[in-house]
Amino acid sequence: MGAGLGSLPRALWATPRAGAHIVAAEPWGRLERIADGVWAMVSTPLSGDRTTLCNGGLIAGRHGVVMVEAFASDAGAQWMAAQSLALTGRAPTHVVLTHYHADHAGGVRGATGDAAARIHVTPETRALVIARNTNPPADLLAGATLVQPQSDTVVDLGDRRVHLTRLSGHTASDVAVHLEEPRVVFCGDLMWNGMFPNYVDAVPSQLSRSVATLRALGGATYVPGHGTVASAAELDAYITLLDSVEQAARRALERGITATAAGAEYRIPPQLGEWVLFNPRYYERAIGAWMRELQPESLGA
């Protein structure tokens, strides 16, 4: 991951936003205070340290603390739980998994500690963690609180209500975590900032609709699954990026070229500046996902 990246993209991605209030930092990432009782964990794994790997955060209220994500390892989740104790006086009482990918769900045992924390997960994500991830914590997930599709699940922290909204598109089941005040949205991997997204499980049209839903939530601050903490304007830039991928796929279908060829030609729209690419095949993967959805017979493209 990050192999072959120049120093400029690495620096652009790892640099905190202007005015960031960093309360803790490690080689794998930093914990930023973004509002009273709200912190964002911004992972910086391009050096090779994957202790946390994904972004997430903490939301504190009078009656408890929500930890967003279980991160990539027990050690990463334990570090975040320790930060919760240091900052709020209590360990996390709730842990939310935004989707099943192991960089977000790998540290469930470390996140729950003595199993006192309540895990919030959709039924689909629980099934995928158990079916696809290595050494899944099936015993802990058996008693999880399920996020159902009928309406937002609300975690009541006494003086603060945390909304869990079911979406999809990055995977078959994604969750956004958001607050009405302060207006903060934890996006999971529905949003990437300064990093080109991974479409490995994506249904592109659903992803685009879900990102539009994130924008409609009216957040002042968005915490992406990867990359730096973002503003609404940076979410708009991400939407422009997703649109450019769709356009590249449509052009490829019109020209009769493969996703591999289209990926080799694709360039980030210049007005969006520098974006880190985790894997050189991510362009091809994203365009191919759109091609399969737009024209199913192009499965072999």
C-alpha positions as CSV (number, residue, x, y, z in Angstrom):
1,M,0.0,0.0,0.0
2,G,1.4,3.3,-1.0
3,A,4.2,1.7,-3.0
4,G,5.7,4.0,-5.5
5,L,4.1,7.1,-4.2
6,G,6.2,10.3,-4.3
7,S,6.9,12.4,-1.3
8,L,4.4,15.1,-2.3
9,P,1.3,12.9,-2.4
10,R,2.3,11.3,0.9
11,A,2.8,14.7,2.5
12,L,-0.4,16.1,1.2
13,W,-2.4,13.2,2.6
14,A,-0.7,13.0,5.9
15,T,-0.7,16.8,6.7
16,P,-3.4,17.8,9.2
17,R,-6.0,20.4,8.1
18,A,-5.2,24.0,9.0
19,G,-6.0,24.7,12.7
20,A,-6.4,21.0,13.6
21,H,-6.4,20.4,17.4
22,I,-4.4,17.2,17.7
23,V,-4.8,15.5,21.1
24,A,-2.8,12.4,20.5
25,A,-0.5,11.1,17.7
26,E,1.2,7.9,16.8
27,P,3.2,6.6,13.8
28,W,-0.1,5.2,12.4
29,G,-2.3,8.2,12.9
30,R,-3.6,11.1,14.9
31,L,-6.6,11.9,17.0
32,E,-8.1,15.3,16.3
33,R,-10.6,17.2,18.4
34,I,-13.3,18.5,15.9
35,A,-15.9,19.7,18.4
36,D,-16.8,19.5,22.1
37,G,-16.8,15.8,22.9
38,V,-16.1,14.7,19.3
39,W,-12.8,13.5,18.0
40,A,-11.7,12.1,14.6
41,M,-9.1,9.4,14.3
42,V,-7.2,10.0,11.1
43,S,-5.0,7.0,10.2
44,T,-1.8,7.6,8.2
45,P,-0.7,4.1,7.2
46,L,1.3,4.9,4.1
47,S,4.6,4.4,5.9
48,G,3.5,0.7,6.4
49,D,2.1,0.8,9.9
50,R,-1.5,-0.6,9.8
51,T,-2.3,-0.5,13.5
52,T,-5.6,1.4,12.8
53,L,-5.5,1.8,9.0
54,C,-8.9,3.3,8.6
55,N,-10.4,6.5,10.1
56,G,-13.1,6.6,12.8
57,G,-13.6,8.5,16.0
58,L,-15.2,9.1,19.4
59,I,-18.4,10.8,20.4
60,A,-18.9,11.5,24.1
61,G,-22.1,12.3,26.0
62,R,-23.3,12.4,29.5
63,H,-24.3,8.7,29.6
64,G,-21.7,7.1,27.3
65,V,-19.2,7.2,24.5
66,V,-19.6,5.9,20.9
67,M,-16.5,4.6,19.2
68,V,-16.9,4.7,15.4
69,E,-15.1,1.7,13.9
70,A,-13.2,-1.2,15.4
71,F,-10.2,-0.4,13.2
72,A,-7.7,-2.9,11.6
73,S,-6.4,-4.6,14.7
74,D,-7.1,-5.3,18.4
75,A,-4.1,-3.0,19.2
76,G,-5.5,-0.1,17.3
77,A,-9.0,-0.5,18.8
78,Q,-7.4,-0.8,22.3
79,W,-5.5,2.4,21.7
80,M,-8.7,4.2,20.8
81,A,-10.5,2.8,23.8
82,A,-7.6,4.1,26.0
83,Q,-7.9,7.5,24.4
84,S,-11.6,7.4,25.2
85,L,-10.8,6.7,28.9
86,A,-8.2,9.5,29.0
87,L,-10.4,12.1,27.3
88,T,-13.8,11.3,28.8
89,G,-13.1,9.3,32.0
90,R,-14.8,6.2,30.5
91,A,-14.2,3.5,28.0
92,P,-16.5,3.2,24.9
93,T,-20.0,2.1,25.8
94,H,-21.0,1.7,22.1
95,V,-19.0,0.6,19.1
96,V,-20.4,1.2,15.5
97,L,-19.1,-0.8,12.5
98,T,-19.8,1.1,9.3
99,H,-19.2,-2.0,7.1
100,Y,-17.5,-5.3,7.1
101,H,-14.0,-4.6,5.6
102,A,-11.3,-5.8,7.9
103,D,-9.6,-2.4,8.2
104,H,-12.8,-1.2,9.9
105,A,-13.9,-4.3,11.7
106,G,-10.7,-6.2,12.5
107,G,-10.3,-5.0,16.1
108,V,-13.7,-5.8,17.5
109,R,-12.2,-7.7,20.4
110,G,-9.9,-4.8,21.3
111,A,-12.8,-2.3,20.9
112,T,-15.1,-4.1,23.3
113,G,-12.6,-4.9,26.0
114,D,-14.4,-6.9,28.7
115,A,-17.4,-7.0,26.3
116,A,-19.2,-4.2,28.2
117,A,-19.5,-2.1,25.0
118,R,-22.5,-2.6,22.9
119,I,-21.8,-3.3,19.2
120,H,-24.0,-1.7,16.6
121,V,-24.0,-3.4,13.2
122,T,-26.4,-4.1,10.3
123,P,-27.5,-7.7,9.9
124,E,-25.7,-7.8,6.5
125,T,-22.5,-6.5,7.9
126,R,-22.5,-9.0,10.7
127,A,-23.0,-11.8,8.3
128,L,-20.2,-10.6,6.0
129,V,-17.7,-10.1,8.9
130,I,-18.4,-13.7,10.0
131,A,-18.3,-15.1,6.4
132,R,-15.4,-13.2,4.9
133,N,-13.0,-11.9,7.6
134,T,-10.2,-13.7,9.2
135,N,-10.8,-15.0,12.8
136,P,-14.2,-13.2,13.0
137,P,-15.5,-12.4,16.5
138,A,-18.7,-14.4,15.9
139,D,-19.3,-14.7,19.7
140,L,-19.3,-11.0,20.2
141,L,-21.3,-10.2,17.2
142,A,-24.0,-12.8,18.2
143,G,-25.3,-10.3,20.8
144,A,-24.8,-7.2,18.7
145,T,-27.5,-4.5,18.4
146,L,-28.8,-4.6,14.8
147,V,-29.2,-1.5,12.8
148,Q,-32.4,-2.1,10.9
149,P,-33.6,-0.5,7.6
150,Q,-36.9,1.0,8.7
151,S,-35.5,4.3,10.1
152,D,-32.4,5.7,11.7
153,T,-31.2,4.0,14.8
154,V,-30.5,6.6,17.5
155,V,-28.0,6.0,20.3
156,D,-29.0,8.3,23.2
157,L,-26.1,9.5,25.2
158,G,-28.2,11.7,27.4
159,D,-27.3,15.1,26.2
160,R,-26.5,14.0,22.7
161,R,-28.2,11.8,20.2
162,V,-26.1,9.9,17.7
163,H,-27.9,8.8,14.4
164,L,-27.0,5.7,12.6
165,T,-28.2,5.8,9.0
166,R,-28.2,2.7,6.8
167,L,-26.9,3.2,3.3
168,S,-25.0,1.1,0.7
169,G,-22.8,1.3,-2.3
170,H,-19.2,0.9,-1.0
171,T,-20.4,-2.5,0.2
172,A,-23.8,-4.2,0.3
173,S,-24.4,-2.5,3.7
174,D,-22.9,0.7,4.9
175,V,-23.7,3.0,7.9
176,A,-23.2,6.7,8.3
177,V,-22.9,8.1,11.9
178,H,-24.0,11.7,12.3
179,L,-24.9,14.4,14.8
180,E,-27.3,17.2,14.4
181,E,-25.3,19.5,16.7
182,P,-22.4,19.8,16.1
183,R,-23.0,19.0,12.4
184,V,-20.5,16.1,12.1
185,V,-20.8,13.1,9.8
186,F,-18.7,10.0,10.0
187,C,-18.9,8.5,6.5
188,G,-17.1,5.2,6.7
189,D,-15.8,4.3,3.2
190,L,-18.7,6.0,1.5
191,M,-16.3,8.9,1.4
192,W,-12.5,9.1,0.8
193,N,-10.7,12.5,0.9
194,G,-7.5,13.0,-1.1
195,M,-7.4,9.2,-1.7
196,F,-9.0,7.4,-4.7
197,P,-11.7,5.0,-3.4
198,N,-11.6,1.3,-3.6
199,Y,-14.6,-0.1,-5.6
200,V,-13.8,-3.8,-4.8
201,D,-17.4,-4.4,-3.5
202,A,-19.0,-1.3,-4.9
203,V,-22.3,-0.9,-6.7
204,P,-21.4,2.5,-8.3
205,S,-24.9,4.0,-8.7
206,Q,-25.8,3.1,-5.1
207,L,-22.5,4.7,-4.0
208,S,-23.3,7.9,-5.8
209,R,-26.8,8.0,-4.3
210,S,-25.5,7.4,-0.8
211,V,-22.9,10.1,-1.1
212,A,-25.7,12.5,-2.2
213,T,-27.4,11.5,1.0
214,L,-24.3,12.3,3.0
215,R,-24.3,15.8,1.4
216,A,-28.0,16.2,2.2
217,L,-27.3,15.7,5.9
218,G,-25.8,19.2,5.9
219,G,-22.6,18.4,7.8
220,A,-20.1,21.1,8.5
221,T,-17.5,18.5,9.0
222,Y,-17.2,15.1,7.3
223,V,-14.9,12.3,8.6
224,P,-14.1,10.1,5.6
225,G,-13.1,6.4,5.8
226,H,-9.6,7.4,4.6
227,G,-7.9,10.7,4.2
228,T,-8.0,14.0,6.0
229,V,-11.1,15.4,7.8
230,A,-13.2,17.1,5.2
231,S,-15.4,20.1,4.7
232,A,-18.7,20.2,2.7
233,A,-16.6,21.7,-0.2
234,E,-14.3,18.7,-0.1
235,L,-17.2,16.3,-0.2
236,D,-18.4,18.2,-3.3
237,A,-14.9,17.6,-4.8
238,Y,-15.3,13.9,-4.0
239,I,-18.7,13.9,-5.8
240,T,-17.0,15.4,-8.8
241,L,-14.4,12.6,-8.7
242,L,-17.1,9.9,-8.6
243,D,-18.9,11.6,-11.5
244,S,-15.7,11.6,-13.5
245,V,-15.3,7.8,-13.0
246,E,-18.8,7.3,-14.3
247,Q,-18.1,9.5,-17.3
248,A,-14.9,7.5,-18.1
249,A,-16.8,4.2,-18.0
250,R,-19.5,5.6,-20.3
251,R,-16.8,6.7,-22.8
252,A,-15.1,3.3,-22.6
253,L,-18.4,1.6,-23.4
254,E,-19.0,3.9,-26.3
255,R,-15.5,3.3,-27.7
256,G,-15.6,-0.4,-27.1
257,I,-12.4,-0.5,-24.9
258,T,-11.8,-2.6,-21.8
259,A,-11.8,-1.4,-18.2
260,T,-8.0,-2.1,-18.2
261,A,-7.5,0.3,-21.1
262,A,-9.8,2.9,-19.7
263,G,-8.1,2.7,-16.3
264,A,-4.7,3.2,-17.9
265,E,-6.0,6.4,-19.6
266,Y,-7.9,7.8,-16.7
267,R,-6.7,10.9,-14.9
268,I,-8.0,12.7,-11.9
269,P,-9.8,16.0,-13.0
270,P,-7.0,18.6,-12.7
271,Q,-9.1,21.0,-10.6
272,L,-9.2,18.4,-7.8
273,G,-5.4,18.4,-7.3
274,E,-3.4,15.6,-5.8
275,W,-5.0,12.3,-4.8
276,V,-3.2,9.3,-3.4
277,L,-3.7,5.9,-5.1
278,F,-3.5,2.9,-2.8
279,N,-3.3,0.4,-5.6
280,P,-2.4,1.0,-9.3
281,R,-5.4,-1.0,-10.4
282,Y,-8.0,1.1,-8.5
283,Y,-8.8,3.2,-11.6
284,E,-9.4,0.1,-13.6
285,R,-11.5,-1.5,-10.8
286,A,-13.7,1.6,-10.4
287,I,-14.3,2.0,-14.1
288,G,-14.9,-1.7,-14.5
289,A,-17.5,-1.6,-11.7
290,W,-19.4,1.1,-13.6
291,M,-19.1,-0.8,-16.9
292,R,-20.6,-3.9,-15.4
293,E,-23.5,-2.0,-14.0
294,L,-24.2,0.1,-17.1
295,Q,-23.8,-2.9,-19.5
296,P,-23.9,-6.3,-17.8
297,E,-22.7,-8.1,-20.9
298,S,-19.4,-6.3,-20.4
299,L,-18.6,-8.5,-17.4
300,G,-15.4,-9.7,-19.2
301,A,-14.2,-6.2,-19.9
